[in-house]
Amino acid sequence: MPESLPYLLSGIISSIDETLSVSSSSSFSETLNLALPPFASFIERMKPIIQELHQNADPDIVSIKRAVESLHSQLRRTQVLIKNCNGPPISAKSMENCVHDLGRCLGLLLMAWIDAPCEIREGMGMLQKEMMATRFEEEMEIAEDDGVVRDIEDLMVRVKRGGEEVDTMMAYLELGVLIRKGLVDEEENGRVISVLLNRLGCGKNGERLKIILLLRSLACQNDENKEKMAGIETLSTIVRSLTRDIEESREAVGLLRDLSVTQKVRQRIGRVQGCIVMLVTLFNGDDCRASHDAGMILMALSSNTQNVLLMAEAGYFIPLVQYLKEGSHMNKIIMATAISRMELTDQMRSILGELGCIEPLVKMFTSGKLEAKMSSLGAILNLSSLIQNVRFLIDAGIVPPLLQLLFSVTSVLLTLREPASAILASLAKSELILIHKDAAHQILSLLNLSSPIIQLHLLNALNSIASHSKSKRVRAKMNENGAIQLLFPFLIESSPELRTVALNLLFNLSEDFTEELTDFLGENHLNILVDIIRTTVSENEKAAALAILSNLLINEKKATEILIKANLIPLLVSLIETNSTIAPTTTRTWLIESIAGVLIRFTVPWDKKLQKISASHGVIPCLVKLLSDGSAIAKSRAASSLAQLSQNSLSLCKNKSSRWFCVINSSESFCELHNGHCIIKNTFCIVKAGAVSPLIRILEGKEREADEAVLNALSTLMQDEIWENGSKLIENSSGVQTIIRILDIGSLKAQEKAVWMLERIFRSDSYREKHGARAQLLLIDLAQKGDPSLKPMIAKILAHLDLLQMQSSYF
């Protein structure tokens, strides 16, 4: 588990105390065996900085935590080094690297902790510079009497020859000694730099690393040497080393940092192709030293706005956000325009939001002139597609000025209405939009005043608002304000995008207000919906139109007659047959569920004529297919339709038998449930339709949404005259034990229906003997802990099981 920021800071303070204790001991000084600069003072001066950070820093800022983790790790490594008092002497280079690494970590912290108090930031900056400038001298054991060492010309010849032979490597080593001891004069410096740079462009791995180290030594001597390395070609050669192995890239970025203190280098380095991209990559990398140096270079380059834009394209946004917050009017516009045109990933949008760029953008929009408004709106639009940024935008107060702009009739502002409406559509995807209670009403009133593209954005916004789980009151208010009537014209729009969104919005508004929907949808509107279902190629349009029809009141006869007249039933059957064999998608699932919802209207038990029309079009086999292939909602709705059909099967079977007794029926049509001859299209028998087994399989599954509808369908097999045959059919399909299972896992209504069925099943001795023992424990537990309404029927079952007298009042 990642360590928290307070925990890490406490660890750093402890490490500082321990390091100070060790470094002040005599054994430490003996172990170093060299002239020690004030190492302990560096560590001691870090302590108040960390203490201030511990008290005031925001623990959720990722960049601060990352810098603290680096500092913590480096302090631990330093402790390990200086604690080894009994080991070999610590080299000056090792101590120098430790101090420099700690300085780099401190620099990372300085960049991350942007809201630190001024005195703390100044102290951190000064300490960091001192640590990075520290050099620990150590004697090099190379004889100065050797003429080879003193002969620069000879060394240059050996370096030019190149390669990784021992002689060449010794030449680099000897040249390094001369440079460090100041034995190369100014005239020779120019030639040495030129030779080294030529070799850097064509040298091999190990050789390039040595050359870069020599160039760093020369650059540290004076600014004249830095100027000699400031050419574009030279910088390009150094930049190529940024892409190579870890050590070479670390030293190359260090060299660039050394050079970037001069104005000429800062002006040129951003023009080197790929340089800024590589610097950003190193800044985000795992190497602490390379990351620090890359960060320092990027900071130095950020005085140039073109460099800032290149950094932003590479994903480094800190300077850009700083310009947005504190830059000049024109620089703010440049940065906002850049954000509006960038191809941002969601991660980039998130970083920009976290860095705080949204508030200054909103301020530009609300208080700036036209150019500022245009650039900031474009940037906000690009950022608003990320849902996490919506909170920043709403908190910054973006919604009222957006709506105000949309209502504006000022000609110069008309061009801004399109991005403003698009931003509203993005904001509306978050439930935070509900904070603005009148937003939906205001958007609704803009629908008829806008161009098609703005209408599309506004409809998307309204649809998002209406689909939120907490927006019931808003939907009610929208309906009161005539939203449904306003949407009807969009149903005959030529634009499929407008039509689709209008249908989705109409569906969302209709879910809570089915009675009002029936009042508003006349014959013309119903025919338009059926025509959309029949003609559109869009699955989303079909699904939304069908979902609207499924929300109509089932007992509204006039609507049913209109839909039958429009030949909707065969269209529904065709859609099921077409879509049930195709791989499911979210939209296709919604389509099938909506069809199943509409079919409930055409299978109502009080209209046998309507049931027969449905059966004649092949509805029943489609419903049975949905029991196996549909979603949980589709299965539930299909089971409800089958239950409605099955309620009339017994009476229809009797009527057919009495009217057609002289007709010889085949043995295949004989139904063991109804003791008569059943033909699916005439008697709607779910046994002959093959629905019993798939119904029971639904109960055996993990999804519980369809339990009640399935049990309602199965309970039609247990009607007064046929319950014995029904019990046998359910038992033969392994259904009794499944129904008993519902006592334990089902909802209250499912439990009620299961108890009712079991009471009839357990009237038979054989089923009591086979299933009674398992059922009685669940029944007693349900009677004691379940809903009181179940107790009377449970008492009857327990009486069947000889556990209670039938007249007992125990429950």
ABEGO torsion letter per residue (X at the ends): XBBBAAAAAAAAAAAAAAAAAAAABAAAAAAAGBBBBBAAAAAAAAAAAAAAAAAABBAABAAAAAAAAAAAAAAAAAAAAAABAABBBBBAAAAAAAAAAAAAAAAAAAAABAABBAAAAAAAAAAAAAAAABBBBBBBBBBAABAAAABAAAAAAAAAAEEABAAAAAAAAAAAAAAAAGABBAAAAAAAAAAAAAAAAABBAAAAAAAAAAAAAAAAABAAAAAAAABAAAAAAAAAAAABBAAAAAAAAAAAAAAAABAAAAAAAAABBGAAAAAAAAAABABAAAAAAAAAAAAAAAABAAAAAAAAAAGBAAAAAAAAAABBAAAAAAAAAAAAABBBBAAAAAAAAAAGAAAAAAAAAAABBAAAAAAAAAAAAAAAABAAAAAAAAAAGAAAAAAAAAABABAAAAAAAAAAAAAAAAAAABAAAAABAAAAAAAAAAAAABBAAAAAAAAAAAAAAAABAAAAAAAAAAAAAGAAAAAAAAAABABAAAAAAAAAAAAAAAAABAAAAAAABBAAAAAAAAAAAAABABAAAAAAAAAAAAABBAABAAAAAAAAAAGAAAAAAAAAAAAAABBBBAAAAAAAAAAAAAAAAAABAABAAAAAAAAAAGAAAAAAAAAAABBAAAAAAAAAAAAAAAAAAAAAAAAAAAAAAABBBBAAABBAAAGBBBBAAAAGBAAAAGAAAAAAAAAABABAAAAAAAAAAAAAAABAAAAAAAAAAAAAAGAAAAAAAAAAABBAAAAAAAAAAAAAAAABAAAAAAAAAAAAAAAAAAAAABBAAAAAAAAAAAAAAGABBAABAAX
